[in-house]
Amino acid sequence: MRQRTNTAIASENAALSISKYKRRRLLSVTHPTLANRTAATDFGFPATDRPQMVESETPDQKPFLTIHLIRSNLVTEERFLNRTEAGRSLAGALLERGEGFDFILALARGGIPVAVSVARALSLPLFPMVVRKIGLPGHRELALGALSEGGSLFWNQELIERHGIRESELSILREKARKEVNDRVARLRSGRPLPPMEGKNILIVDDGVATGATLFAAVLEVRRHNPNRVMVALPVAPPEIVRQFRKEGISSLILIVPHHFQAVGEWYEEFSEVSDGEVLLAMNQLSRDNAPDWPPPGQA
C-alpha cells in the first residue's frame, strides 16, 4: 500500500511539473497529434518558433519521437529550476508516452538527481552507471572520448586527429580513466555489478549532454549486453546530438533542444556539482521510500 501511495504522489508531482512547463510555453508531451495541436493553438507559438517533432525508427523498427520543445529566443524563466525539477518533467513526458522499462541506468553523478525523480514517478529500480569523460590534455572541458565501467570506449576521432594525439598518449589517458572509473564504482555501488541487461528494456538518464561522449560510451556499453531496447531520456541536448542519435539509431526523449546551445548548465537555475555523498544519500532515500530492493536479489 505504501508503494502505491508513494508512486501516486510521485506521478502527481511529475504531472504538476510538466503542467508548469506548459504554462511557460514549453511543450512537454510526446503524443504526435497532441504535440502538433498544442504547439499551434494552446501556446501561441509564432510559425517560425513552433516546436519541431522528429519521427524516426530504431533498427528494430520501433518508432520513437524526439521533440524539440524550445524557441530560439529563450528567456531566463524557461530554464529548469534544478535537476530534481528536470527529472519530474522527464517523468511526466514518459508517463504520457506510456513507456515500459525494467530499470533505469543514471549516469553518475549529475544524472542521479534527475533519475531519482523519474524512478519515483515510474516506480522503477535505479542504478548509478559510471562513465568517465577523457578530456583533451590542457583543455579538459573538451572531450576526446569517454570510458564506461565495462570498458566500452567512445573516441572523438575528429578531435584526436585535429590535435595530433598519439596512440601512446591515448593509452595513458585511457588507463587513468579506467582507474577513476573503478574507484567510483567502488564508492557508489561498493563494487557490485550492474544488473543483467540481456533482453531488458533499459532507460538511460542524464542531466543533459554537450558533446555526448559519456552518453555514447554508456549506450555502447549497454548494447554490448543485448538488451531488448534502450532509450535515452534527457532534459536538454543540442541539435547536433539529436542528429547523431538519429544516425546511430538511438531511441531518445529530449525535453529541450535549443537552437543556440553552449553548455548544459545554462539551462538550469541551479547547477552545482553533485558529490559522491549526495549520490549515496539520494540512492539510500529512494531505496527507503518506494523503490524495489537495491541491488535486486542475486546482485548483492
ZIPE-V506468 format. One record per run of one state. SS is the DSSP state (hx for helix, st for strand, lp for the rest). FROM is the first residue (numbers start at 0). TO is the last residue. Records with the same first field share a line. If there is no record, write none. Layout:
# ZIPE-V506468
SS=FROM-TO ; FROM-TO
This chain:
# ZIPE-V506468
lp=0-0 ; 23-30 ; 42-45 ; 49-51 ; 57-61 ; 67-74 ; 78-78 ; 80-81 ; 97-101 ; 108-109 ; 122-123 ; 136-137 ; 148-151 ; 155-155 ; 162-165 ; 189-199 ; 206-211 ; 223-227 ; 236-237 ; 248-249 ; 256-262 ; 268-274 ; 289-299
hx=1-22 ; 31-41 ; 46-48 ; 75-77 ; 82-96 ; 110-121 ; 156-161 ; 166-188 ; 212-222 ; 238-247 ; 263-266 ; 275-288
st=52-56 ; 62-66 ; 79-79 ; 102-107 ; 124-135 ; 138-147 ; 152-154 ; 200-205 ; 228-235 ; 250-255 ; 267-267
